[in-house]
């Protein structure tokens, strides 16, 4: 959650249907990987552990949180 005593929580509401995949992540992923890329990997991979591994590898390849997303 970080060192700041005040935490800003992002809330969203989504309608989910059977078969949907919900990705919960920190800014360590969403700060480095575009939401379209996350959706593509999560939607393509049948094995959730493999999808997670691919997302983590992609974020690790791009650097650390706070860096600029690729254009």
C-alpha positions as CSV (number, residue, x, y, z in Angstrom):
1,X,0.0,0.0,0.0
2,X,3.0,2.3,0.2
3,X,4.5,4.5,2.9
4,X,1.8,7.2,2.7
5,X,-0.6,7.1,5.7
6,X,-3.4,8.2,3.5
7,X,-4.3,5.6,0.8
8,X,-6.4,6.5,-2.2
9,X,-8.4,3.5,-3.2
10,X,-9.7,3.1,-6.8
11,X,-13.2,1.6,-6.9
12,X,-15.0,0.3,-9.9
13,X,-18.1,-1.7,-10.5
14,X,-18.3,-4.2,-13.3
15,X,-21.0,-6.5,-14.5
16,X,-19.5,-10.0,-14.8
17,X,-20.7,-13.0,-16.7
18,X,-19.8,-16.7,-16.6
19,X,-16.4,-17.1,-18.3
20,X,-15.2,-13.5,-17.7
21,X,-11.7,-13.1,-16.3
22,X,-11.2,-10.4,-13.7
23,X,-7.6,-9.2,-13.3
24,X,-6.7,-7.6,-9.9
25,X,-3.3,-6.0,-9.9
26,X,-1.2,-3.3,-8.4
27,X,0.4,-0.4,-10.2
28,X,3.5,-2.5,-10.5
29,X,1.6,-4.1,-13.4
30,X,-0.9,-1.5,-14.6
31,X,1.8,1.2,-14.4
32,X,3.9,-0.7,-17.0
33,X,1.5,-2.7,-19.1
34,X,-1.4,-1.1,-21.0
35,X,-4.9,-2.3,-20.1
36,X,-5.3,-3.6,-23.7
37,X,-2.2,-5.7,-23.3
38,X,-3.4,-7.1,-20.0
39,X,-6.8,-7.9,-21.6
40,X,-5.2,-9.6,-24.6
41,X,-3.0,-11.8,-22.4
42,X,-5.7,-12.6,-19.9
43,X,-8.3,-13.3,-22.6
44,X,-5.9,-15.5,-24.7
45,X,-4.3,-17.7,-22.0
46,X,-6.4,-20.7,-20.8
47,X,-4.1,-21.3,-17.8
48,X,-4.3,-18.5,-15.3
49,X,-0.9,-19.2,-13.9
50,X,0.6,-18.9,-17.4
51,X,-1.2,-15.6,-17.9
52,X,0.1,-14.2,-14.6
53,X,3.6,-15.3,-15.5
54,X,3.4,-13.6,-18.9
55,X,2.1,-10.4,-17.4
56,X,4.8,-10.3,-14.7
57,X,7.5,-11.0,-17.3
58,X,6.2,-8.2,-19.5
59,X,6.2,-5.7,-16.6
60,X,9.6,-6.8,-15.5
61,X,11.0,-6.3,-19.0
62,X,9.7,-2.8,-19.0
63,X,11.2,-1.5,-15.8
64,X,9.8,-0.4,-12.5
65,X,6.6,1.4,-11.5
66,X,6.6,5.1,-12.2
67,X,8.3,4.7,-15.6
68,X,6.5,5.8,-18.7
69,X,4.4,3.3,-20.6
70,X,5.6,2.5,-24.1
71,X,3.7,4.4,-26.9
